Amino acid sequence: MDDRHRPGVEEFVTAWATALHRAHYVPISAGQRHRIVSALADRLVAAVLTDPVRPGDGQRIGADLVAAGFGSPEALGGTIAVIGARLLAALGVADDPTRATRLNGLLADLAAGFASAAHDRSLREQDTVRLAALAARTQAEEALRVSEARFRRFATHDQLTGLPNLTRFTEELGRLCSAAVPVDRVGVCCLDVDDFAAVNDVLGHQVGDLLLREIANRLAALTDPRIDLVARLDSDRFAILVRDTTCAEDAIKIADRALATLAAPFRVNGTEVPLTASAGVAEGTVADDGATLMRDSEIALHWAKADGKATLRRFDQDRSAADAARYRLSAAMPAALHRGEFTAAYQPIAALRSGRLAGVEALARWRHPQLGLLTAARFIDLAEHTGLVVALGRHLLEQACRQASDWQRIQPGLYVSVNVSVRQLRQNGLAGEVAQILDRTGLPPHLLQLEVTEQAVIDLTGVVTESLAALMALGVRIVIDDFGIGYANLANLRSLPLHGLKLDASLTRPSAQPVRRPGARRPGTDDDFLRTVVSLGHRLGLVVTAEGIETAQQALRLTATGCDNGQGWHFGRPVPPDEITASIVAQRDRDAVSHDTARPAFPAQQR
């Protein structure tokens, strides 16, 4: 799509033209004004998106704005306000730090070009005035100085709060990071008001603007000799520039004070408005690039938001590198799925009383061409976040069903257990997809077990309930995975179409026994607790499987509680399907020789 015709750009052009019309009267029609602004917007969009950057684009746009007749400081102020607030969002790159940095530079150049052109124009007008009346020279020069000061203020200050804006903040940060200033270290604290959009939605934008002024006043009132500048960057985002820091802790202390001062309730038009804010802090030597410090503080702010809001985070290079690695993995996943790099490893599930193999769980693996074999912990959350988990789950389910169907020839009745994500459950048509996979692979439905988390069945309404009921109607087994650590509602547990429960590994490990006070009742033991959970499952007609069994002692203990099946390293680690096949064949051969059916089939191939 041509950048000029992206959704939202036309609205941006209209908003810019409207701002110019309100700021400065020029005797042209609305259509002429729209065409002028549209042409300037085309050049501005190209300057933001096109690589490499062409020097002077911003200055030329500012000069042409003056040449079109919009030479007042109000026109410049309206232009900078509209571009800064709307352009990146209109282009769909609001979260792109590279484009944001480029736009900041373009705005600074635009203001400089505007001021220069306005200055030249003013000088030409002065020449006319000087020829007409030399006596007006002093007055004209004074008017010029005032006009330039107004231009400069509009270009470098926020009109709503009076604070320096992003352009001025960037200039000052660059100045401190230059060799001309005797400063060794600087810090940037980027702050954002949490859920500020709700204030505008509920109380209105007028109250929101008043609140932003109060926030600006509180931040500007912070007293510390190291605070060099407090600025409003955009909307509800502010920044504090700290100079002469000795370490990151200096900037963190100032950010803490800023969060504390914003945590006190505000009163606007008789309404008390409680607010919280989040902050990101980056600190370094002046040898670091100012743009890098700014970007790092915004990354840290994003972490603070993601970690629960109302807190601050310091930029950490290791976390940033980990985020970048996760992004690279996420970006590589669609092509990896297309290339068939995702496969399944299978972990034995044993009947505890006999020790024999009852089923296997299919666990996702990624044969990454550079990183080697990756477990699901490295990529499943990424797939869930991007939505790729639906296609990935479908791929692994078919692979597991086909393999389980092949195993029926050597061990009839062996079932396969496959994890189903929340996204898959909430998708229409899941049961139909499962039915088609069973038809294609020839696996009987009762030998497919689907594991869902407690989180997935908190709210049994709509698509989730329909999917579970349809799967149960197919004859597929449904079990709750990692039972005991989530939010399962016991009433839901009773009404769900379930086949079994898989107890989380944390329930099978010994717990610290509480100190018994004199006269207090005797606390129940771990075994008492397990027996109760297992008994609950059995009373509901469910098969209970314990996860995380790593030793023979744990297996005996779980058997004594009445648990039906067990899974864990004691019975075998996740392995390729051919190793499961080899173990089944080996046990079958031993049975044929010894007829000792009580001998456990696993662990036969512990690794």
C-alpha positions in Angstrom: 0.0 0.0 0.0 1.3 3.5 -0.9 2.3 5.3 2.3 0.1 8.3 1.3 -3.0 6.1 1.2 -2.4 4.2 4.5 -5.5 4.3 6.7 -5.3 7.3 9.0 -3.0 9.5 6.9 -5.9 11.3 5.3 -7.3 12.0 8.7 -3.9 13.4 9.7 -3.9 15.7 6.7 -7.3 17.0 7.6 -6.3 17.6 11.2 -3.2 19.5 10.1 -5.1 21.6 7.6 -7.7 22.4 10.3 -5.0 23.4 12.8 -3.5 25.8 10.3 -6.9 27.3 9.5 -7.5 27.9 13.2 -4.1 29.3 13.8 -3.6 31.7 10.9 -5.8 33.3 8.3 -4.6 32.9 4.7 -6.9 34.1 1.9 -7.2 30.8 0.1 -10.0 28.3 -0.2 -10.3 25.1 2.0 -9.5 23.0 -1.1 -6.3 25.0 -1.8 -5.3 24.7 1.8 -5.9 20.9 1.8 -3.8 20.5 -1.4 -0.9 22.5 0.1 -1.0 20.4 3.4 -1.4 17.2 1.5 1.7 17.8 -0.6 3.7 18.7 2.6 2.3 15.6 4.3 3.5 13.4 1.4 7.1 14.7 1.8 6.9 14.3 5.6 5.7 10.7 5.4 8.5 9.9 2.9 11.0 11.6 5.2 9.9 9.4 8.2 9.7 6.1 6.3 12.3 6.3 3.6 15.9 5.1 4.1 18.4 6.5 4.0 17.5 9.9 5.6 17.9 12.9 3.3 19.4 15.8 5.1 17.4 19.0 5.0 13.9 17.5 4.4 12.5 18.9 7.6 14.0 22.4 7.0 12.6 22.5 3.5 9.1 21.5 4.7 9.2 24.2 7.4 10.4 26.8 4.8 7.6 25.8 2.4 5.0 26.1 5.1 6.1 29.7 5.6 6.2 30.2 1.8 2.5 29.0 1.6 1.6 31.8 3.9 1.4 30.0 7.2 4.1 31.9 8.8 2.8 32.7 12.3 4.0 31.1 15.5 0.5 29.7 16.1 0.8 27.9 12.7 4.1 26.4 13.7 2.8 25.4 17.1 -0.3 23.8 15.7 1.9 22.0 13.1 4.3 20.5 15.6 1.4 19.5 17.9 -0.5 17.7 15.2 2.5 16.0 13.7 3.9 14.9 17.1 0.5 13.6 18.3 -0.8 11.9 15.1 1.7 11.1 12.4 3.3 7.9 13.8 -0.1 6.5 14.8 -1.5 7.3 11.3 1.4 5.4 9.7 1.0 2.4 12.1 4.5 2.8 13.5 3.7 4.4 16.9 5.7 1.8 18.8 8.8 2.0 16.4 11.6 3.8 18.4 13.6 4.3 15.2 10.8 6.2 13.5 10.0 8.1 16.6 13.6 9.3 16.9 13.6 10.2 13.2 10.4 12.2 13.6 11.9 14.1 16.6 14.8 15.1 14.4 12.5 16.1 11.5 10.4 18.3 13.9 13.5 20.0 15.2 14.6 20.6 11.6 11.1 21.7 10.6 11.1 24.3 13.4 14.6 25.5 12.4 13.6 25.8 8.7 10.4 27.5 9.6 12.2 30.0 11.9 14.8 30.7 9.2 12.2 31.2 6.5 10.1 33.3 8.7 13.2 35.3 9.6 14.0 35.8 6.0 10.5 36.8 5.3 10.5 39.2 8.2 13.7 40.7 6.9 12.2 41.2 3.5 9.3 42.9 5.1 11.7 45.0 7.2 13.4 46.2 4.0 10.1 47.4 2.7 9.4 49.1 6.1 12.9 50.6 6.2 12.5 52.1 2.7 9.1 53.5 3.7 10.1 54.8 7.1 13.5 54.5 8.7 12.0 55.7 11.9 10.2 52.3 12.3 13.5 50.4 12.3 13.8 50.0 16.0 10.2 48.9 16.4 10.5 46.4 13.5 13.7 44.8 14.9 12.2 44.5 18.4 9.1 42.9 16.8 11.4 40.4 15.0 13.2 39.5 18.2 9.9 38.9 20.0 8.6 36.9 17.0 11.7 34.7 16.9 11.4 34.1 20.7 7.8 33.1 20.2 8.7 30.8 17.3 11.4 29.2 19.5 9.1 28.7 22.4 6.3 27.2 20.3 8.8 24.8 18.8 10.4 23.7 22.0 7.6 23.8 24.7 4.3 22.0 25.3 1.4 24.4 24.8 -0.8 22.7 27.4 1.5 22.4 30.3 4.2 24.9 29.5 6.9 22.3 30.0 9.7 21.7 27.5 8.6 19.3 24.9 10.4 16.3 23.3 12.3 18.5 20.9 13.8 20.6 23.7 14.4 17.4 25.8 16.3 15.8 23.0 18.3 18.9 22.4 19.3 19.2 26.0 20.2 15.5 26.3 22.4 15.8 23.2 24.0 18.9 24.6 24.9 17.1 27.9 26.3 14.2 25.9 28.5 16.4 23.8 32.1 17.0 24.7 31.4 20.7 25.2 29.7 20.2 28.6 31.7 19.1 31.6 29.4 16.3 32.6 30.5 12.7 33.1 27.2 10.8 33.5 23.5 11.4 32.8 20.3 9.7 33.5 16.9 9.6 31.8 13.7 8.9 33.7 10.7 8.2 31.4 7.3 8.3 33.2 3.9 7.3 32.0 0.5 7.8 33.8 -1.2 4.4 34.2 -4.6 4.0 32.5 -4.9 7.7 31.8 -7.2 7.0 28.9 -9.8 5.9 31.4 -9.7 9.4 32.9 -10.5 11.0 29.5 -13.2 8.4 28.8 -15.0 8.7 32.1 -14.4 12.3 33.1 -13.8 13.9 29.8 -10.9 15.5 28.0 -11.3 18.8 29.7 -10.7 17.2 33.1 -7.9 15.2 31.5 -6.1 18.4 30.4 -6.5 20.0 33.8 -5.1 16.8 35.3 -2.1 16.9 32.9 -1.3 20.4 34.0 -1.4 19.4 37.7 0.9 16.4 36.9 3.3 18.8 35.2 3.2 21.2 38.1 4.1 18.4 40.6 6.9 17.1 38.5 8.3 20.6 37.9 8.2 21.3 41.6 10.7 18.4 42.3 13.8 19.9 43.8 17.1 18.3 43.3 20.3 20.1 41.9 20.8 17.1 39.5 17.5 17.6 37.8 18.4 19.4 34.6 15.0 19.3 32.8 11.4 18.1 33.2 9.5 17.7 29.9 6.2 16.4 28.6 7.1 14.1 25.7 3.5 13.4 24.5 0.0 12.7 25.8 0.5 11.4 29.4 4.3 10.7 29.0 6.8 12.8 30.8 10.6 12.7 31.2 13.2 13.9 33.7 16.8 14.5 32.6 19.3 14.0 35.5 22.9 15.3 35.2 26.0 14.6 37.2 24.9 11.1 38.3 27.4 8.8 39.9 25.5 5.6 39.3 22.0 4.4 38.2 20.8 4.6 41.8 20.9 8.4 41.6 18.4 8.5 38.8 16.3 5.7 40.4 16.0 7.8 43.6 14.6 10.8 41.6 12.3 8.5 39.6 11.0 7.1 43.0 10.3 10.6 44.2 8.5 11.4 41.0 6.3 8.3 41.4 5.6 9.1 45.0 4.5 12.7 44.2 2.1 11.4 41.5 0.7 8.8 43.8 -1.0 11.4 46.1 -4.6 11.9 44.9 -5.4 14.8 42.6 -8.4 17.0 43.0 -9.8 18.5 39.8 -13.0 20.5 39.6 -14.0 19.1 43.0 -13.4 15.5 41.9 -10.7 13.4 43.6 -8.7 11.5 41.0 -6.3 8.8 42.3 -3.5 8.0 39.9 -0.4 5.9 39.6 2.5 6.0 37.2 5.2 3.8 35.9 8.8 4.7 35.2 11.7 3.5 33.2 15.3 4.6 34.1 18.4 4.5 32.0 21.7 5.9 33.1 25.2 6.0 31.6 28.3 8.0 30.7 28.1 10.9 28.3 30.0 8.7 25.9 26.7 6.9 25.4 24.5 8.2 22.6 21.7 10.4 23.9 19.2 8.7 21.6 20.3 5.3 23.0 19.7 6.5 26.6 16.3 7.7 25.6 15.4 4.5 23.9 16.6 2.4 26.8 14.5 4.4 29.3 11.4 3.8 27.1 12.2 0.1 27.0 12.5 0.0 30.8 9.2 1.9 31.0 7.6 -0.8 28.9 8.9 -3.4 31.3 7.4 -1.5 34.2 4.0 -1.5 32.5 4.3 -5.2 31.7 5.4 -6.1 35.2 2.2 -4.7 36.8 2.4 -0.9 36.5 2.8 1.6 39.4 6.5 0.7 39.6 9.8 1.5 38.0 12.3 -0.6 36.1 15.9 0.1 35.4 17.2 -0.7 31.9 19.0 -4.0 32.0 21.1 -5.1 29.0 20.7 -8.8 29.8 16.9 -8.5 29.9 16.9 -6.4 26.7 19.1 -9.1 25.0 16.7 -11.8 26.2 13.7 -9.8 24.8 15.5 -9.5 21.5 16.2 -13.2 21.4 12.6 -14.0 22.2 11.5 -11.6 19.4 13.9 -13.4 17.0 12.5 -16.7 18.0 8.9 -15.5 17.6 9.7 -14.0 14.2 11.2 -17.3 13.0 8.4 -19.6 14.2 6.0 -19.3 11.2 8.7 -20.3 8.7 9.9 -23.0 11.0 6.5 -24.5 11.2 6.2 -24.4 7.4 9.6 -26.2 7.1 8.5 -28.9 9.6 11.1 -28.1 12.3 8.5 -28.7 15.1 8.2 -32.2 16.3 7.1 -34.2 19.4 9.0 -36.0 22.1 7.1 -38.6 24.1 7.2 -39.2 27.9 5.9 -42.4 29.4 2.8 -42.5 31.6 2.8 -45.6 33.7 0.1 -47.4 35.7 1.4 -47.1 39.2 0.2 -50.5 40.5 1.7 -52.5 37.7 4.4 -50.2 36.6 3.5 -50.9 33.0 3.2 -48.3 30.2 -0.4 -47.0 30.0 0.2 -44.0 27.7 2.5 -41.3 26.6 2.4 -37.5 26.6 3.4 -35.7 23.4 5.6 -32.7 24.2 6.5 -30.1 21.6 10.1 -29.7 20.5 11.7 -27.3 18.0 14.7 -28.6 16.0 16.2 -25.1 15.6 18.9 -25.0 12.9 21.2 -22.8 15.0 20.1 -23.4 18.6 19.6 -27.1 18.5 16.6 -28.9 20.1 14.4 -26.4 22.1 11.9 -27.5 24.7 8.4 -26.1 24.7 9.3 -23.8 27.6 11.4 -21.7 25.1 8.7 -21.1 22.6 5.1 -22.1 23.6 4.4 -18.7 25.3 5.6 -16.9 22.2 3.3 -19.1 20.1 0.4 -18.4 22.4 1.1 -14.6 22.3 1.2 -14.5 18.5 -1.6 -16.9 17.9 0.6 -19.4 16.1 -0.2 -21.9 18.8 -3.4 -22.8 17.0 -1.6 -23.9 13.8 1.3 -25.4 15.9 -1.1 -27.3 18.1 -2.9 -28.7 15.1 0.4 -29.9 13.5 1.6 -31.6 16.7 -1.8 -33.2 17.4 -1.9 -34.8 14.0 1.7 -36.0 14.4 1.0 -37.5 17.9 -2.2 -39.2 16.7 -0.4 -40.8 13.7 2.4 -42.0 15.9 -0.1 -43.4 18.5 -2.0 -45.2 15.7 1.3 -46.9 14.6 1.9 -48.0 18.2 -1.4 -49.9 18.4 0.2 -52.6 16.3 2.7 -53.4 19.0 0.8 -52.3 22.1 -3.0 -52.1 21.6 -4.7 -49.6 24.0 -1.7 -47.3 24.4 -3.1 -43.8 24.6 -1.5 -40.4 23.7 -2.0 -37.3 25.7 -1.7 -33.9 24.0 -1.8 -30.4 25.5 -4.5 -28.0 24.2 -4.0 -24.3 24.6 -6.6 -21.8 25.8 -6.6 -20.2 22.3 -7.3 -23.5 20.7 -10.2 -24.2 23.1 -11.7 -20.7 22.4 -11.6 -21.3 18.6 -14.7 -22.4 16.9 -14.5 -25.8 15.2 -11.9 -27.4 17.4 -13.9 -30.6 17.7 -14.3 -30.8 14.0 -10.6 -30.5 13.5 -9.9 -33.2 16.0 -12.5 -35.5 14.3 -10.8 -35.0 11.0 -7.3 -35.8 12.4 -8.6 -39.0 14.0 -10.2 -40.0 10.7 -6.9 -39.4 8.8 -4.7 -41.1 11.3 -7.0 -44.0 12.2 -6.6 -43.5 16.0 -9.7 -44.5 18.0 -11.0 -41.4 19.8 -10.8 -43.0 23.3 -7.0 -43.3 22.9 -6.6 -39.6 22.5 -6.3 -37.6 25.7 -6.4 -33.8 25.6 -4.9 -31.9 28.5 -6.3 -28.5 29.4 -5.2 -26.1 32.1 -7.3 -25.0 35.0 -7.0 -21.5 33.6 -8.8 -22.6 30.5 -11.9 -23.8 32.3 -12.4 -21.0 34.9 -15.3 -19.6 33.0 -17.4 -22.4 31.5 -19.4 -20.3 29.0 -19.6 -20.0 25.3 -17.1 -21.6 22.9 -15.1 -23.4 25.6 -18.0 -25.3 27.0 -19.2 -26.2 23.5 -15.7 -27.4 22.5 -15.4 -29.6 25.6 -18.8 -31.1 25.2 -18.2 -31.8 21.5 -14.8 -33.4 22.2 -16.4 -35.6 24.9 -19.1 -36.6 22.5 -16.4 -37.8 20.1 -15.2 -40.1 22.8 -11.9 -38.1 23.4 -10.6 -38.1 26.9 -10.4 -34.7 28.6 -8.1 -34.1 31.6 -7.2 -31.1 33.8 -3.4 -30.6 33.6 -1.3 -29.2 36.5 -4.2 -29.6 38.8 -3.7 -27.9 42.2 -1.9 -24.7 41.3 -4.5 -22.9 39.3 -8.0 -21.6 39.9 -10.3 -24.6 39.2 -13.8 -24.1 40.6 -14.9 -27.3 42.3 -18.4 -26.8 41.0 -17.0 -26.6 37.5 -14.9 -29.7 38.1 -18.1 -31.6 39.0 -19.9 -30.5 35.9 -17.1 -30.7 33.4 -17.0 -33.6 30.9 -13.7 -34.9 32.3 -11.9 -38.2 32.2 -9.1 -37.4 34.7 -6.9 -35.1 36.7 -3.1 -34.7 36.4 -1.7 -33.5 39.7 1.0 -30.9 39.5 4.5 -32.0 40.4 4.5 -29.5 43.3 1.8 -31.7 45.1 4.0 -34.8 44.9 7.0 -33.2 46.6 7.3 -33.1 50.4 6.2 -29.8 52.0 7.5 -28.0 55.1 5.3 -29.0 58.0 3.9 -26.1 60.0 5.0 -25.6 63.6 2.3 -27.1 65.9 1.2 -24.9 68.7 0.4 -26.5 72.1 -3.2 -27.6 72.1 -3.6 -27.2 68.3 -4.9 -30.0 66.2 -2.4 -32.3 64.6 -1.6 -31.0 61.1 -2.3 -33.4 58.2 0.7 -35.0 56.5 1.6 -34.7 52.8 0.2 -38.2 52.3 -3.1 -37.2 54.0 -3.4 -34.3 51.7 -2.6 -36.4 48.6 -5.1 -39.1 49.7 -7.8 -36.4 50.0 -7.1 -35.0 46.5 -7.0 -38.5 45.0 -10.2 -39.5 46.8 -11.9 -36.4 45.5 -10.9 -37.3 42.0 -12.1 -40.9 42.4 -15.4 -39.8 43.9 -16.0 -37.7 40.8 -15.2 -40.8 38.7 -11.9 -39.4 37.4 -8.6 -41.1 36.7 -5.8 -39.4 38.7 -2.3 -39.1 37.3 0.6 -37.7 39.3 3.3 -35.7 37.5 6.9 -35.1 38.6 7.7 -38.6 39.9 11.5 -38.8 39.9 12.3 -41.6 42.3 11.1 -45.1 43.2 10.2 -43.9 46.7 7.9 -41.2 45.2 6.3 -43.8 43.0 5.6 -46.1 46.0 4.3 -43.2 48.0 1.9 -42.1 45.2 0.8 -45.7 44.7 -0.1 -45.9 48.5 -2.3 -42.8 48.2 -4.4 -44.6 45.6 -3.2 -42.6 42.6 -3.8 -44.4 39.3 -1.0 -43.3 37.0 2.4 -41.7 37.3 4.6 -39.6 35.0 8.1 -38.3 35.5 11.8 -39.1 35.1 11.5 -42.2 37.2 9.5 -43.7 34.3 11.4 -42.0 31.5 12.3 -38.7 30.1 10.7 -37.2 26.9 12.3 -39.1 24.0 11.9 -39.5 20.3 9.2 -42.0 19.2 11.6 -44.7 18.1 12.9 -45.0 21.7 9.4 -45.5 23.0 8.9 -48.2 20.3 12.2 -49.9 21.3 11.1 -50.0 25.0 7.7 -51.5 24.1 9.3 -54.2 21.9 11.9 -55.0 24.5 9.3 -55.4 27.3 7.1 -57.5 25.1 10.1 -59.8 24.3 10.9 -60.1 28.0 7.2 -60.9 28.8 7.2 -63.6 26.1 10.2 -65.3 27.8 9.5 -64.8 31.4 5.6 -64.5 31.5 6.3 -62.1 34.4 3.6 -59.6 33.7 4.1 -57.9 37.1 7.5 -56.7 36.1 7.3 -52.9 35.4 7.7 -51.9 31.8 9.2 -48.6 32.9 11.7 -47.3 33.7 13.1 -49.5 30.9 15.2 -46.8 29.1 16.0 -44.2 31.7 18.3 -41.5 30.4 
